[in-house]
Amino acid sequence: MLASHFCHTVLRDFMKGIEKMNTINFSKAKVSLLIWLIAGIFAVQPLFSQIVGTEKRYIRIGSLQSPFSAYGSERAWNNSYYEGMVWPADYPLSDNSVIKRSWIACQDFTDDRDRQWANFGVYFAGDAYVDLALFPMELKQTAKFEPPTVLVDGINITAPYLSDIDDYDPDQIADRIVTNVVNTSMGLTLTRRVHAFSQQYHDNYFIIEYIFTNTGNTDYDEDIELNAPLMGVRIGWGTRYSVSRDGGAKIGDGQVWGKHSWVSRRGETYPAHANESITEANPIVDWLRCGFSWAGQSGLNGYDNIGGPAINSNGRLASPQHAGSVVLHVDKSTSDKTDDPNQPAVLGWHAGDTYPSLGNMLDTDEPNMIKLYNMLSGNPFGGLGGTDRMDETYLASNPDPFTVHNDAGGTNVWICYGPFDLQPGESIRIVEADGVNGLNRTLCEEIGRDWLQENSPYTLPGGGSTNDKDEFKNAWVATGKDSILMTFGRAKRNFDANFQIPQPPLPPKLFNVESGGDRISMSWIASVSEGDADFAGYEIFRGVGTPDTTYEKIASLPPGTTQFDDTTPVRGFSYYYYITAVNDGSNNTGGETNPTGPLHSGRFYTRTTEPAYLRRKAGSALESIRVVPNPYSIGAREAQYPGEPDKITFLDIPAFCIIKIFTERGDLIHTIEHDDGSGDESWNSITTSRQVVVSGIYLAYFEVTKDYHDLNTGELLYKKGENTIRKFVVIR
């Protein structure tokens, strides 16, 4: 609890009193005494609950991962880059979120200072409005079960994320629930619940429940300042995506904040289909109430940049993502909790940074409040918006979306609800799902490579062919529309089933990976689901060189197994693993909510992010020490150690030694303390001063730091202080 929050509450009350003094004959002495009393109260700590506006909770259990903010909406900028809505979370730079601008507004409002407003609004923005119009009261994340502990060579890689979870609730259905409560100066309190799942068919979306209640509480304390109906309440948001951070950087020209994002929508015929069910036989429908974004063309690029191809490397498509929201439920009224098929009132696109400013929320700014209400009623601010499928309307004549919305801030998915009338104590419930989908990494690499290398003829998604490389690439990127609609359909099926999706087994409680001299060993504590009749065992997956790579299954193990040795690694390479518990699919045969068949625990519960190695047995003589590769050539670096292009390895070294690397003229540039008892050590070609080494001849000096005896014979192999030198060459 912060004194600044409490001081603001007192300040608000004080200003109310000062305003009343304008109409009452108070003496200066009395006013001075009141100010003195207020100053004294500032030092008192409050007794009521409140949350720092900058606080966040991160959900990191599925292929979609994201933070959620205490003030009830998200601006993704973290002072370095736009973070959040990370998909696929297997890879870096896959953030898709830029900002979610959220507002509420009403008619004929009297505030807690007895001022009258034709329209009054609140903007959910952290920096400007927390403590003035927004009062975060609660932010917590509950987990269904305690996450596994993951160790790699004694390093606990899960320890940094333990603070994500505030409490455990084995009775909740979702794997994680983030609960967020925010009071507002309108007296309309937001309760937001974010439901996340790790089941493989439902891990790329969040189901978000918004409950707006007329509490009359306009600040942090428990006192109720307002006791009047809220009339004509409108609720809306504009959400902008970069789709994605990686692709945005490759497209350039502001796409990292969504300057060239298209918006499309569906659901124009939803009322006619509202009572229909989505099935596995027809899992993709276009009548869902949804809006989503994808990255368009920048007018500054002289090539077709759809999909964000990496034109300066391998051509990989870095912007396959389609990201957006689907509407799952909207109360018809405070007394009729059935879904209103005619909501949302507005669904379309809006220029990203074009909206009415609300000032500091303490000064009268009624003209902009009226403009805000009009915008939430469906009138684009500045005329820069619409309820059509923006991409389909303008793409043929305006390939760059920026030429349509004319806003350097990009394009928002625009969704608004209402109007609603809420008596004191009454609520309105809105449920959406936010999701991301698109081409997988393997297809992105294959399609981008063929596009870049012009490997015609090209195979189109439907099986046809073309000799036009851009038609080929763009057709595959466009399949993301079906992918995101499938995701939204699964979210709707999950919600309609009251979250009763088939459950996978729980992951092992502990996963331990240890590097060894002739193998990499894994052990684990059995999943508590081993007692279930459908439990089928464990599967182990391995990636090579880097944790953000394609993993292959290397073992399928029966129930009761708690250890496995990987005897196939190659010395000098880095290895990453995860283990999943699997069932036989007998609890997933209906197909009501997702495809049938076996289910597995989420891979992100146990995926390692620290490398394990096949350790080499300590060398038996200084004469056996080798430097690999030698020479090191930048031209062949990808062939040397995949995923670790700057790696140089010292092999058959003493079990305990110090390695000093010198330039040919004798300058010491790096020192390595080797003390793990193995016979190999690696260096990433970086000096102690964080400089990449240049071409030249280098000397590696090895000095034994501890006497070492043969483990079998007891023979002294090395004596402390013995040393030798190896020469190696770097070509850059």
NORPEJO-V935671 format. One record per pair of residues at least 4 apart in sequence whose C-alpha atoms are under 6 Angstrom apart, sorted by sequence separation. I is the first residue (numbers start at 1). J is the second residue. D is the distance in Angstrom with one decimal. If there is no record, write none. Layout:
i=[I;I]
j=[J;J]
d=[D;D]
This chain:
i=[3;7;10;77;110;111;125;126;129;130;131;151;184;199;244;248;255;270;279;311;332;375;380;391;394;395;402;422;443;444;445;449;450;460;470;471;492;495;516;591;603;638;662;663;686;687;710;60;69;77;110;129;130;151;184;198;254;255;278;310;374;375;380;450;459;460;494;515;530;591;662;686;709;710;59;76;110;150;183;197;309;310;331;375;459;514;662;686;709;59;76;87;109;150;182;217;248;249;309;331;332;458;514;589;638;661;662;685;709;58;86;109;150;182;216;217;248;297;309;331;332;458;513;543;588;637;661;685;708;709;58;86;108;149;181;216;297;308;309;330;331;457;458;513;542;588;661;708;57;85;86;108;181;196;216;296;307;308;329;330;457;512;541;542;660;708;57;84;85;107;108;180;195;216;245;308;456;512;541;660;707;56;83;85;107;180;195;307;356;460;541;585;659;707;56;84;106;179;194;242;307;511;540;541;585;659;707;56;106;179;194;242;510;540;584;658;706;55;105;178;193;242;510;540;583;658;705;82;105;178;193;242;356;509;539;583;658;704;53;67;104;177;192;241;270;508;539;582;657;670;704;53;66;104;177;192;269;451;508;538;582;656;669;670;703;704;66;103;191;508;538;581;656;703;65;103;176;191;266;267;507;537;580;581;628;703;65;103;174;175;190;266;267;384;506;537;580;628;656;702;64;76;102;174;175;190;267;537;627;655;702;64;76;142;174;189;266;506;627;655;701;63;75;141;142;144;189;266;505;626;655;701;63;64;74;141;142;143;144;188;265;626;700;63;74;140;142;144;188;265;355;625;653;700;188;264;625;652;653;699;144;187;264;294;578;625;652;699;187;263;293;545;547;578;651;698;187;263;293;544;577;650;698;144;187;262;292;544;577;650;697;143;262;292;346;543;576;649;697;143;185;261;291;351;543;619;649;664;696;142;184;261;262;291;350;542;618;619;648;664;696;7;142;261;290;350;542;576;619;648;663;695;141;260;290;349;541;575;618;647;662;695;141;289;349;541;574;575;618;647;662;695;140;289;348;524;540;574;646;661;140;348;523;540;574;646;661;139;347;348;376;523;539;660;139;522;539;660;138;438;522;538;659;138;538;571;659;137;521;537;538;658;137;438;520;537;658;136;437;520;536;657;135;437;519;536;657;135;519;535;536;657;1;134;534;656;134;534;656;133;243;133;243;351;71;351;353;251;352;250;352;352;351;352;618;619;247;350;617;618;350;547;616;617;349;615;616;349;350;616;71;349;70;348;347;347;70;346;271;346;247;345;246;247;344;345;344;507;507;244;243;505;243;135;51;135;50;51;502;50;51;49;334;334;507;504;506;519;504;505;16;504;515;517;545;546;620;331;515;516;517;545;630;631;632;633;634;494;515;516;517;631;632;330;493;517;299;329;298;329;297;328;328;327;58;326;57;326;325;325;324;324;323;323;322;322;321;322;321;320;320;291;107;265;106;107;264;5;106;264;106;263;264;317;105;316;105;262;316;104;104;317;103;316;103;315;102;315;102;314;62;101;61;101;315;100;100;262;63;64;99;236;62;63;99;260;98;260;98;97;96;96;96;96;95;259;94;95;259;261;94;259;93;258;93;320;322;98;240;48;239;238;239;238;238;237;236;236;235;235;234;234;234;233;232;233;232;232;231;230;230;229;229;229;284;284;283;214;215;214;214;213;213;212;212;211;211;210;210;209;209;208;208;207;208;207;206;206;205;205;204;121;120;119;119;105;150;148;149;150;151;152;153;148;150;152;198;91;90;61]
j=[7;11;14;81;114;115;129;130;133;134;135;155;188;203;248;252;259;274;283;315;336;379;384;395;398;399;406;426;447;448;449;453;454;464;474;475;496;499;520;595;607;642;666;667;690;691;714;65;74;82;115;134;135;156;189;203;259;260;283;315;379;380;385;455;464;465;499;520;535;596;667;691;714;715;65;82;116;156;189;203;315;316;337;381;465;520;668;692;715;66;83;94;116;157;189;224;255;256;316;338;339;465;521;596;645;668;669;692;716;66;94;117;158;190;224;225;256;305;317;339;340;466;521;551;596;645;669;693;716;717;67;95;117;158;190;225;306;317;318;339;340;466;467;522;551;597;670;717;67;95;96;118;191;206;226;306;317;318;339;340;467;522;551;552;670;718;68;95;96;118;119;191;206;227;256;319;467;523;552;671;718;68;95;97;119;192;207;319;368;472;553;597;671;719;69;97;119;192;207;255;320;524;553;554;598;672;720;70;120;193;208;256;524;554;598;672;720;70;120;193;208;257;525;555;598;673;720;98;121;194;209;258;372;525;555;599;674;720;70;84;121;194;209;258;287;525;556;599;674;687;721;71;84;122;195;210;287;469;526;556;600;674;687;688;721;722;85;122;210;527;557;600;675;722;85;123;196;211;286;287;527;557;600;601;648;723;86;124;195;196;211;287;288;405;527;558;601;649;677;723;86;98;124;196;197;212;289;559;649;677;724;87;99;165;197;212;289;529;650;678;724;87;99;165;166;168;213;290;529;650;679;725;88;89;99;166;167;168;169;213;290;651;725;89;100;166;168;170;214;291;381;651;679;726;215;291;652;679;680;726;172;215;292;322;606;653;680;727;216;292;322;574;576;607;680;727;217;293;323;574;607;680;728;175;218;293;323;575;608;681;728;175;294;324;378;575;608;681;729;176;218;294;324;384;576;652;682;697;729;176;218;295;296;325;384;576;652;653;682;698;730;42;177;296;325;385;577;611;654;683;698;730;177;296;326;385;577;611;654;683;698;731;178;326;386;578;611;612;655;684;699;732;178;327;386;562;578;612;684;699;179;387;562;579;613;685;700;179;387;388;416;563;579;700;180;563;580;701;180;480;564;580;701;181;581;614;702;181;565;581;582;702;182;483;565;582;703;182;483;566;582;703;182;484;566;583;704;183;567;583;584;705;50;183;583;705;184;584;706;184;294;185;295;405;126;407;409;308;409;308;410;411;411;412;678;679;308;411;678;679;412;609;678;679;412;678;679;413;414;680;136;414;136;414;414;415;139;415;341;416;318;416;318;319;416;417;417;580;581;319;319;581;321;219;136;220;136;137;588;137;138;137;427;428;601;599;601;614;600;601;113;601;612;614;642;643;717;429;613;614;615;643;728;729;730;731;732;593;614;615;616;730;731;430;593;617;400;430;400;431;400;431;432;432;164;432;164;433;433;434;434;435;435;436;436;437;437;438;438;438;439;413;231;389;231;232;389;131;232;390;233;390;391;444;233;444;234;391;445;234;235;448;235;448;236;448;236;449;237;449;198;237;198;238;452;238;239;401;203;204;239;376;203;204;240;401;240;402;241;241;241;242;243;244;244;408;244;245;409;411;245;410;245;410;246;477;480;257;412;221;412;412;413;413;414;415;415;416;416;417;417;418;419;419;419;420;420;421;421;421;422;422;423;424;485;486;486;424;425;425;426;426;427;427;428;428;429;429;430;430;431;431;432;432;433;433;433;434;434;435;435;369;369;369;370;373;510;509;510;511;512;513;514;510;512;514;602;548;548;604]
d=[5.9;5.9;6.0;5.6;5.6;5.5;5.8;5.4;5.3;4.6;5.7;5.2;5.8;5.8;5.5;5.8;4.9;5.6;5.3;5.1;5.5;4.7;5.6;5.2;5.5;4.9;5.2;5.4;5.8;5.8;5.9;6.0;5.6;5.2;5.9;5.9;5.9;5.5;5.2;5.3;5.9;5.3;5.4;5.2;5.6;5.2;4.8;4.9;5.9;4.3;5.4;5.8;6.0;4.6;5.9;4.8;5.3;5.6;5.8;4.3;5.6;5.4;5.0;5.0;5.9;5.3;5.0;4.7;5.7;5.3;5.2;5.4;5.2;5.2;5.5;4.8;4.7;5.9;4.4;5.2;5.0;5.3;4.7;5.7;4.5;5.8;4.4;4.7;5.2;5.5;5.1;5.4;5.9;5.9;5.7;4.7;4.5;6.0;5.4;5.6;6.0;5.3;5.2;5.0;5.5;5.9;5.7;5.9;4.3;5.7;5.1;5.0;5.8;5.1;5.4;5.6;4.3;5.8;4.3;5.2;4.8;5.3;5.8;4.5;5.2;4.9;5.9;5.8;6.0;5.3;4.1;4.1;5.7;6.0;5.6;5.7;6.0;5.3;5.9;5.0;6.0;5.7;6.0;4.6;5.1;5.8;5.3;5.8;5.4;5.6;5.9;4.7;4.5;5.2;4.3;5.8;5.3;4.9;5.3;5.6;4.8;5.6;5.8;5.4;6.0;5.2;5.3;5.2;5.3;5.6;6.0;5.7;5.6;5.7;5.5;4.8;5.5;5.2;5.3;4.6;5.6;5.3;5.4;5.3;4.5;5.0;5.1;4.5;5.6;5.8;4.2;4.4;5.7;4.5;4.5;5.2;5.6;5.8;5.8;5.9;5.3;4.5;5.8;5.6;3.6;5.0;5.0;5.9;5.5;4.6;4.5;5.2;5.1;5.8;4.9;5.8;4.7;5.5;5.4;5.5;5.6;5.2;5.2;5.1;5.5;4.8;5.0;5.6;4.0;5.0;5.1;4.3;5.9;5.4;5.6;5.7;5.8;4.9;5.4;6.0;5.5;5.4;5.6;5.6;5.1;5.5;4.6;5.8;5.3;5.2;5.2;5.6;4.4;5.4;4.8;4.7;5.7;5.6;5.1;5.8;4.3;5.6;5.2;5.1;5.9;5.4;4.8;5.6;5.9;4.1;5.1;5.5;4.8;5.7;5.6;4.6;5.2;5.1;5.7;4.1;5.5;5.6;6.0;5.4;5.9;4.2;5.1;6.0;5.8;5.9;5.8;5.9;4.6;5.8;5.9;4.4;5.2;5.2;5.9;5.3;5.4;5.1;5.3;5.8;5.2;4.8;4.1;4.3;5.9;4.1;5.4;4.9;5.5;5.8;5.6;5.6;5.7;5.9;4.7;5.2;6.0;5.9;4.3;5.2;5.9;5.8;5.2;5.4;5.5;5.8;5.7;4.5;5.3;5.9;5.8;5.4;4.8;4.8;5.1;5.4;5.6;5.1;5.5;5.0;5.3;5.8;5.2;4.7;4.6;4.1;5.8;5.7;4.8;5.1;6.0;5.7;4.9;4.7;5.9;5.7;6.0;5.7;5.5;5.0;5.1;5.4;5.9;4.6;4.0;5.6;5.6;4.8;5.9;4.2;4.6;5.8;4.8;4.5;5.4;5.8;5.8;5.5;5.4;5.1;4.8;5.4;5.2;4.8;5.6;5.3;5.9;5.8;5.4;3.8;5.6;5.8;5.7;5.8;4.6;4.7;4.3;5.5;5.6;5.5;5.0;4.1;4.2;5.6;5.9;5.7;5.2;4.5;5.9;5.7;6.0;5.6;5.8;5.1;5.7;5.3;5.4;5.5;5.3;5.4;5.6;4.0;4.5;5.6;5.5;5.2;4.7;4.9;5.5;5.3;4.1;5.4;5.5;5.3;5.5;5.7;5.8;4.6;4.3;5.7;5.5;5.4;5.3;5.1;5.0;4.5;5.1;5.2;5.6;5.4;5.7;5.2;5.9;5.8;5.2;5.7;5.4;3.9;5.5;4.5;5.4;5.8;4.6;5.6;5.6;5.9;5.8;4.1;5.7;5.7;4.5;5.5;5.4;5.0;5.3;4.2;5.2;5.6;5.6;4.9;4.6;5.2;4.8;5.3;4.4;5.9;5.7;5.8;5.5;5.7;5.8;5.5;5.4;4.3;5.7;5.2;5.5;5.3;5.4;5.1;5.6;4.5;4.2;5.0;4.6;4.4;5.4;4.8;5.9;6.0;5.4;5.6;4.7;5.5;5.9;5.4;5.9;4.8;5.9;5.4;6.0;5.8;5.0;5.6;4.9;5.9;4.9;4.6;4.7;5.1;4.9;5.5;4.7;5.8;5.4;3.6;5.2;5.8;5.6;4.9;5.6;5.8;4.7;4.9;5.7;5.6;5.4;4.8;5.8;5.1;5.6;4.7;5.7;5.3;5.1;4.9;4.3;5.7;5.8;4.5;5.8;5.1;4.8;6.0;5.4;5.5;5.8;5.9;5.4;5.8;5.2;5.8;5.8;5.3;5.7;4.2;6.0;5.8;5.7;5.6;5.4;5.0;5.7;5.8;5.2;5.7;5.5;5.5;5.3;5.9;5.5;5.4;6.0;5.6;5.2;5.5;4.2;4.3;5.7;4.7;4.8;4.7;5.2;5.9;5.8;5.1;5.0;5.8;6.0;4.6;5.2;5.4;5.8;5.7;5.6;5.0;4.9;5.3;5.2;4.5;6.0;5.5;5.9;5.3;5.5;4.4;5.7;5.8;5.8;4.3;5.7;5.6;5.6;5.9;4.8;5.3;5.6;6.0;5.5;5.3;5.8;5.5;4.6;6.0;5.2;5.6;4.3;5.6;5.8;4.8;5.6;5.4;5.3;5.6;4.4;5.7;4.6;5.3;6.0;4.4;5.5;4.4;5.8;5.0;4.2;5.8;5.0;5.3;5.9;5.2;5.4;5.8;4.3;5.9;5.7;4.6;5.9;6.0;4.8;5.4;5.5;5.3;5.5;5.6;5.2;4.8;5.4;5.1;4.7;4.6;5.8;5.6;5.9;5.3;5.5;5.9;5.8;3.6;5.5;4.8;4.9;5.7;5.9;5.8;4.5;5.5;4.8;5.0;5.1;5.3;4.5;5.6;5.6;3.9;5.6;5.1;5.7;4.7;5.0;5.0;4.7;4.8;5.1;5.4;4.5;5.8;5.1;5.5;4.2;5.7;5.8;5.0;6.0;5.1;5.6;5.2;5.7;5.6;4.2;5.4;5.3;5.7;4.5;5.7;5.1;6.0;4.4;5.7;5.3;5.9;5.7;4.2;5.3;5.3;5.4;4.0;5.8;5.7;5.4;5.6;5.3;5.9;5.9;4.4;4.7;4.9;4.7;4.8;4.8;5.0;5.9;5.9;5.2;4.8;5.6;5.6]
